Amino acid sequence: MTISAMSDSAESIGAMMRETAARVFAEACGTEVQRAADSGTFPSAAWAAIAEAGLHRALLPEAAGGYGVPVAEALTILRVA
């Protein structure tokens, strides 16, 4: 695989993860959850949804069960949040 193909693949995975993050955050992190978290309540259901979607594994190498997304691409997930 060429460097260009690897880069395209990482960007594609990153784009997929951004779309997933947007959906997960919209569904699991509404205003009520945000208010509860601001007042000190741990958002267990939101974190469970994030984990179920695999977002917590974005930066892990594929060999370790992650997606191997480059840092710059993975950080775009935070913009969605």
C-alpha positions in Angstrom: 0.0 0.0 0.0 1.4 3.4 -0.9 1.6 6.3 1.5 -1.1 8.1 -0.4 -3.4 5.1 -0.2 -2.7 4.8 3.6 -3.4 8.5 4.0 -6.7 8.2 2.0 -7.7 5.2 4.1 -7.0 7.0 7.4 -8.9 10.0 6.2 -11.8 7.8 5.2 -11.9 6.1 8.6 -11.6 9.5 10.2 -14.6 10.8 8.2 -16.6 7.7 9.2 -15.7 8.2 12.8 -16.7 11.9 12.6 -20.1 10.9 11.2 -20.5 8.3 13.9 -19.4 10.8 16.6 -22.0 13.3 15.4 -24.7 10.7 15.6 -23.7 9.4 19.0 -23.3 12.8 20.5 -26.6 13.9 19.1 -28.4 10.9 20.5 -26.6 10.4 23.8 -25.4 13.8 24.9 -28.4 16.1 24.9 -28.9 19.2 27.1 -30.1 17.2 30.0 -27.0 15.0 30.0 -24.7 18.0 29.7 -26.4 19.8 32.6 -26.1 16.7 34.8 -22.4 16.4 33.9 -21.9 20.1 34.6 -23.3 19.5 38.1 -21.1 16.5 38.8 -23.1 13.5 37.6 -21.0 11.1 35.5 -22.6 10.6 32.1 -22.5 6.8 32.2 -24.9 6.2 29.4 -23.1 8.7 27.1 -19.8 7.0 27.7 -21.3 3.6 27.1 -22.6 4.9 23.7 -19.2 6.3 22.9 -17.5 3.0 23.8 -20.1 1.0 21.9 -19.5 3.1 18.8 -15.7 2.5 19.2 -14.8 6.1 19.3 -12.5 5.6 22.3 -10.3 3.3 20.1 -9.7 5.9 17.3 -6.0 6.4 18.1 -5.1 2.9 19.0 -3.2 0.9 16.3 -5.2 -1.7 14.5 -2.9 -4.4 16.0 -4.1 -3.3 19.5 -7.8 -3.4 18.5 -8.1 0.2 17.4 -8.6 2.0 14.1 -5.1 3.6 13.7 -6.5 7.0 12.9 -3.7 9.7 12.8 -3.9 12.2 15.7 -4.8 15.1 13.4 -7.7 13.2 12.0 -8.9 11.8 15.3 -8.9 15.3 16.9 -11.6 16.3 14.4 -13.9 14.0 16.4 -13.5 16.5 19.3 -14.8 19.3 17.0 -18.0 17.3 16.6 -18.3 17.0 20.4 
